[in-house]
Amino acid sequence: MLARIRNKVLSGRRLSADDALSLFESDDIFSIGSLAAYACGKKNGRKAFFIRNRHINPTNICINRCKFCAFSRSAGQEGAYELTVDEIITKLKPYCGGKGRQPGITEVHIVGGLHPEWTFGHYLEIISSIRKHFPGLHIKAFTAVEIDHFSRISGLGLEGTLKALRKAGLGTMPGGGAEIFASGVRTELCPEKISGARWLEVMEAAHAVGIRTNATMLYGHIESHEDRVDHLMRLRDMQDRTGGFQAFIPLAYHPKNTRIQGGYTSGIDDLRTIAVSRLVLDNFDHIKAYWIMLGEKISQLSLCFGADDIDGTIIEEKITRSAGGLTAGHLAADQLAHLIRKAGRTPVERDSYYKKVRVYG
Amino acid sequence: MADQKKKAGRITRKEAVAILKKADLLELGQAADELRSRLHPEGIVTFVVDRNINYTNVCINRCTFCAFWRKEDAPDAYILNEAELFTKIDETISLGGTQILIQGGLHPHLGLDYYVRLLSSIKDRYDINIHGFSPPEICYIADSADITVREALAILKDAGLDSVPGGGAEILSDRVREIVSPRKIRSSRWLKVMEEAHRLGMRTTATMMFGSIETPEDIVEHLDAVRDLQDRTGGFTAFIPWSFQPGNTELGKRERRKGAGTKKSKKAGPAASYGATAVEYLRVLALSRIYLDNIRNVQASWVTQGLKLAQVALRFGANDFGSTMIEENVVASTGVSYSVSMDDIINAIRSSGFAPCQRDTLYRIVRRF
């Protein structure tokens, strides 16, 4: 079985859904890992990327109640919060360079709850204020789930909503909210959330107006290997049509404080999932091992299993942390470069489009 | 690599250094994984239920990599009293524990009598394996009573000591010891204590703490010394590599300062101030499995690496998950602390594709899940 897949990969042929399934079910993590490392090398050489970024989660108040989420609250519930635009600017200021400071971040990553009262105008104001205060800072903001919500509260439709955000200063979009596309799993996990088909539709609309995005998959909860394969295939199909996805990011499920039984994913499954993703998504340039969710150790190892990106400095992260995240909230750029170097790769600080900002020796 | 092994019988120091420096991580892992599954074809991964009891944190050695030691007059210096000790053992037994690991600092005012009393007071009350006193403590006990190591071991054994943990080995290279733990016993003495213990019929483990300032050659020197002694005595039950945890330690601070001053160098970055990365840990672990062909068990260290990397370690040569660590103080004092229950350990082993089994000190299966 693996020999057939190996031949396909080495000769640049595309893997089938059956191939993908047998990879997920194989115990031979060494062969899968080296094959994925080969595929990664063909796309990225020895380079592995990170970014100086900061996360901002403007609110945890959310009209959805996804069972796997430990972050969301109802308005008025204990622990609920909403940041004002000023507070967001204040949070960013220390990280945006200036005299006597470390080199600044190049990207802000913004995702949050679907606030029941905030208007679309408020979200636009968040983006345009950041743009005004920090004109050089790239704004990567709002998952497809938030964009869908905005399109309804704004009445502008998807295209109008996306264009308005882009005009306000939005650069790219993160890939969250994809979870697992399969409707059976989605009904169980997150019944209020948009469907997999709608998630893809939003992304297609974003790509059509020139906004590049990422894509994610939340794995390790109640999904089957078939569900994972289905998810990857649907992403690959769409990427064939639009080419608008930059990175694929498998997200390891965290069980604490959620309403789903089950434990953490195994480190072995994490590495295999990275590797299979690299092998199956032959039209994605980048596979990201998001260290906040995998831990810096598994994230580093992922670089030997097909990943080429370990995300960034992050500074403050709330969503994974709420669900029992096992890492600190922040890694310094030097530390990220050190992890990459020790994995035998060349650390490259990137911008939001994977352009080189700085190569670390 | 496998071919080389067949030809030469076992790998040489030179080959081992080359592996550490250059081998492809996945090829190395696969070779170690094959050896592990040949040695343990049942697909079992074992762990022991025990607790680390540290009778004192006062220590005259003050090693630079350690965050646990205190001076005698420090406000949080302590010596455990009997009542506390017995409570800890009661808890261990009620949780299904079969062993206690007793280790502590080299306290300037504790002598042979204290240790003998400690052991016999436990054995009078409990049927539990006492895994106790690493070689630096054994030497300290012997020296302060002005007796030989062999005599000290015989007295302690008589009082109830069952087996000796492999701590204090750090890196068995005096070049490294001189820098990171100048007051601690030299390599030859560490090995001597283990040899004497084995000759007295006590089984011991061997450890290695890497990721500080050692070179690949130092690591191989360590592995070679352990393999050589094992050839002669066969007394080691397991090898346990773990990595230096720099938090709150003098060595960590020292290395950070150095790093800050060398920003211009191409290899800038205070490597030891971060400790070993996951890739380096697995490399050393896999090499240990391959090099130590005469030691049956290799432990993954979830205490220093976390559960996820410990799971991966099970495919890079490890066959044992160490202890459930009902209590652990030494690593925790560096700020590294993973909250892990016995159920977490069982689930972690299972989700890695192995059958979890509780074992005793001698690696005999006690309970299957």
Interface residues (C-beta under 8 A of the other chain):
Chain A: D27 I29 F30 G33 S34 A37 G263 Y264 T265 S266 G267 I268 D269 D270 L271 L294 G295 E296 K297 I298 Q300 L301 C304 L326 D334 Q335 A337 H338 L339 R341 K342 A343 G344 G361
Chain B: D24 L25 L26 E27 G29 Q30 D33 K266 K267 A268 G269 A271 Y274 T277 A278 V279 E280 Y281 L282 Q305 G306 L307 K308 L309 A310 Q311 V312 L314 R315 Y338 D344 N347 A348 S351 S352 G353
